[in-house]
Amino acid sequence: MEKNYYITTPIYYVNGEPHIGHAYTTLAADVLSRFKRLDGYNVRFHTGTDEFGQKIEESANKNNIDVHDWIDQNSQRFRDLFDAMNMQYDHYMRTSYDYHIKSVQAIWQKMLDNGYIYKGQYAGWYATSDEAFVPESEIITKEDGTKVAPSGSAVKWLEEESYFFKLSEFSDKLLKHIEDNPDFIRPKSRRNEVVAFINSDGGLRDLSISRSTFSWGVPVPNDESHVIYVWLDALSNYITALGYPEETTPEYQNFWTGQGIHIIAKDILRFHAIYWPAFLMSLDLPLPKHIFSHGWWTNNGEKISKSKGNQINPLDLMKEYGLDQTRFFLMRDITFGGDGDFSDASMQRRVNELSNDLGNLGYRVLSMVYKHCNNAIPAYDGDLDSECSDFIKNTDKDLDIIRNHMDNYEIHNALEHIWVMVRAANSWIDAQAPWALRKTDINKMNHVLYALCEVIKRILLLLQPFMPDSIGKILTSMNVSDTNFTGYATLLVPGNQINKPEIVFTRYEG
Ligand code: MSP
């Protein structure tokens, strides 16, 4: 049976430039999707941009740019960053695509036909930077008297005609779904947060799903004085990008009804874990299998924000430290699901960890092999000696361990486990001292170096999703032919040529 896997990131607002936070989510999805591909899955990975709504319109006006040019230019910036970071997405979504607009209107129509939309009057608070209606009970009044949303975003009072979605009808159904599917919202702390929100105030209130005081949005069918609330439009992208409302396309069939995961951060949990499933229920459609919410990056302990001007541009990091060094740092330095803090010192520590542990292991062994084993995977005499074959056997189970971590979205634990392998291999070299064996027992040296090449190959296969470019180079230099996980335990062929090794991970010297 074909194993399908659908993975998405949020589609990002194009009101400015991308920063480390956006790069982080798309990178995590890239790493997870590359892992699945290597593991034999048929993967579809989507990322992209969210281009309608008041926030985008206002930002274009502020910058004195026609909104169409603004969204094109900013969407391209995100795309350029993702390309520079070597993200292997299958579709780059833009909500301004024609097909998406039509599909969102079809979704609206179906919700209306199913009896879940009615017209009313909205009077309440709105946080434009979050594009969120904020209930009175959540409004925070600051010392100077200004009112803000719990996120800290400014709010303004709105009174306008609006269409509503009957969200209140879904409280019990959502609670039941969350209870029946303990893996639906992860990590667990986030699930508890969602349940508490549904239960607060005696259940969910109906949701305003149109705006009538500006026009930058998808027009409501048959009522052009309203545009569809940007979150209804944006969340729909997860299915419109698969061809919905057409339900017979292979993309929709394979990927919406199969295994899937929305990767997001905690700021947009409510939209994904409450509104989105309720919208889908109103359309009689299956729900996503999982929603994983990671934490937030800060910069030297401070919240990253445009107004503070402390956004970290991943392109600068890559220029200073290297592409795969940056990818490694982002995945290695923090717990996936928790918050993380950026500092140059921690970045530099990770760059050197990569060079000292992995770089050193690979370069040390492959240089010896190249020099002393006729540029080939060592050809040892007889059967591999038991100490060496045990060293290899010890890594037989590691693919399963890593797979388990990745399936549980413990990306940091997967990397930590690979690092345990790297450290163990470095200690084993020191204990075996092949450089000394070269003078005393050349055959044993061949056994030892062979075992090291095999274990290094396994480590490299596991590291490909994290640093595809650099690791790919080393695997190519070793002439490894099957780089999928099916090749994990297939032993290297003694005598196969290797190329002259190059230093791939250099130290950061400042
Ligand atoms: N357009 C909506 C999402 C619609 S999805 C149907 C949106 N866009 S956003 O540009 O604000 O992106 C929010 C997402 O960007 C977060 O959920 C997270 O994935 C990522 N991050 C933005 N800043 C971040 C940090 N400081 N740290 C980690 N991730 C953050 O919300």
Residues whose N, C-alpha, C, O or C-beta is under 5 A from the ligand:
A	BS01	MSP	P10 I11 Y12 Y13 G21 H22 T25 D50 A234 L235 I264 A265 I268 G295 W296 W297 I304
